[in-house]
Amino acid sequence: MSNKDPADALAAVAALRRLADQIEDAAVEQAMRSGWGWPQVAEALGITRQAVYKKHAKRLIAAGVTLRRRG
């Protein structure tokens, strides 16, 4: 049958988004532990510095990552 259940396709999309988020979290944490700053991470992800900070800062602080400060 060529008509697949849309629920299966949507579930696959949701699973891929969760996986992509997990991979992004790990990569951002690795970058920050390696001394990268927010602008570098943001550029690599193709988003703004503010967006990457808003998405990741609280989790990184809770994980004990030392975040670079401007100045």
VENCORCOR-V698807 format. One record per pair of residues at least 24 apart in sequence whose C-alpha atoms are under 6 Angstrom apart, sorted by the first residue. I is the first residue (numbers start at 0). J is the second residue. D is the distance in whole Angstrom. If there is no record, write none. Layout:
# VENCORCOR-V698807
<<I	J	D> <I	J	D>>
This chain:
# VENCORCOR-V698807
<<36	67	6>>
